[in-house]
């Protein structure tokens, strides 16, 4: 008897794409499809039930209301674990992941991989149809994930993955906490912590042509929240770095209020003085607590710390301006900038300024 393979496809308002996608997946023998639909108001579920292979090779798991990508995959994995599939594949419904690449992922599993990833970030992989801003923000988020979580996989947020059943059943995948696109990074962290043999297969990722993207403010917030939560668990030193940075922000704001409103200084002078005190505050904490084992002279480390901070301030402004110019809300652009600069400053300070 041939091995059976299951493709999991979460959907929300994908009526324009789903029939063609099911046709393209069913070209491959011994492959079944489970569509996990979150009560799409456009009738996606009805389209699935009219497919010629429905309840033969195409199946539908309908859920009440939009519950998120992570919840959809958890439900899909649970459904698949109850049936005799050898592999389970994650795939988007908008043709950004093309079914013609599926056999290459399955071949890697047959060759011994625990998970095969359709990767945009290895030689031969590429992204088509994204703006320069979206490419930059995606690369920044991915770099932050890899550095902060210590991941070896290059495309940690890829949504096109094939898992060996015998491996993924050993993971606590059904109890992972994240729910949006951050679910992908938490799955990858969990897999690497369990010693996964990972293979990255180069693919061409194409931006959707029909339908609307599901990436919104909530998903962005979820991603950074999950990254922070996992970092606190994985990287205690970075957590200390972030806490001291937050304390420095309080010192900066408090100093500005004191010097400007209570001491009568001009806005510019008060801002410069308050920021200078905050930088000194952060340096002393990092020098004697966060990176206390470094061997550089204090004067040298201080000069390098100032240089890193100045470059970080410039980068912060550039990210905010770039984000606003492409239509992001200023607060979203600022959150993204803070994330980028925090990672930048940590990398430079840990590897240069306070290098052990």
Buried (B, 14 or more C-beta within 10 A) or exposed (E): EEEBBBBBBBBBBBBBBBBEBBBBBBEBEEBBBBBBBBEBEBEBBEBBEEBEBBEEBBBBBBBEEBBBBBBBBBBBBEBBBEEEBBBBBBBBBBBBBBBEBBEBBBBBBEEEBBBBBBBBBBEEBEBEEBEEBBEBBBEBBBBBBBBBBEBEBBBBBBBBBBBBBEBBBEBEBEEBEBBBBBBBBBBBBBBBEEEBBBBBBBBBBBBBEEBEEBEEEEBBBBBBEBBBBBBBEBBEEBBBBBEBBEBBEEBBEEBBEBBBEEEEBEEEEBBBBBBEBBBBBBBEBBBEEBBEEBEBEEEEBBEBBBEBBEBBBEBBEEBBEBBBEEEBEEEBBBBBBBBBBBBBBBBBBBEBBBEE
